[in-house]
């Protein structure tokens, strides 16, 4: 079913949405690195993603990060929210790795 000719183009965007959700669920101790083997389709997909969804997701992270930084308890969560901004902007061609091993995936 997932090889249907009309729907096969949406799978990378679905995987990117799950990647954003997993990283947003618990961003502490993780970072993202760019995959150098992603290629041109990933670049085209990132431009399409940025125009359709990425800019408002990044704007939402900026607004909520500022709101969280208004309290002392929320400062670590606000910083983590600011760390999430590059992922919704360009999610294709990125990989989530542990922060102590950022070069392990290369």
Buried (B, 14 or more C-beta within 10 A) or exposed (E): EEEEEEEEEEEBBEEBBEBBEEBBEEBEEBBBBBBEEBEEEBEEBBEEBBEEBBEEBBEBBBEBBEEBBEEEEBEEBBEBBBBBBBBBBBBBBBBBBEEEEEEEEE
